[in-house]
Amino acid sequence: MILHLGVIDLPYANAPRGKRAKVSRGTQTTGDVATWLENRYGLMETYVRVHENVIADSVGDSIKGAIETLAMGGRIDHDPFGTATSKIEDDFKQFLSSGEVDTVGIPGTPTKAAERGVNHRLKHPYRRRKARPSFLDTTLFQSSFKAWVD
């Protein structure tokens, strides 16, 4: 069995170019961004390195719960790793949103865009704002993160 970390592949939307223009689908997807971030920053690899105890405890607790259910005569009609993968997903999202990602020694973090407060969810994304955590520009990457076991 292998624990996988990845994203649901969703397209990013392009901003409208004029007053009457509509939002259109971009050619970049969350999968593209995840690959780029992993190649450049080792984001998920660093998460695993820093949080390996949380991951191990989550998997252990999840399996322990499934075994206890079986021992009490119950049936496991769901994924025995479901509790663990849900906890890992929440923990990774917190790793990003809390700004911890900027403090674990990844070269290039915090990113310049994060320091400038770039936010593509707003009408003027490059207007100078308060700093934000790295890798949370649109939050689509963060919200599409998934963990699963094969």
TARA-V953631 format. One record per run of one state. SS is the DSSP state (h for helix, s for strand, l for the rest). FROM is the first residue (numbers start at 1). LEN is the number of residues. If there is no record, write none. Layout:
ss=SS from=FROM len=LEN
ss=SS from=FROM len=LEN
//
This chain:
ss=l from=1 len=2
ss=s from=3 len=5
ss=l from=8 len=3
ss=s from=11 len=4
ss=l from=15 len=9
ss=s from=24 len=6
ss=h from=30 len=12
ss=l from=42 len=1
ss=h from=43 len=8
ss=l from=51 len=1
ss=h from=52 len=20
ss=l from=72 len=10
ss=h from=82 len=16
ss=l from=98 len=2
ss=h from=100 len=4
ss=l from=104 len=8
ss=h from=112 len=5
ss=l from=117 len=23
ss=h from=140 len=4
ss=l from=144 len=1
ss=s from=145 len=5
ss=l from=150 len=1
//
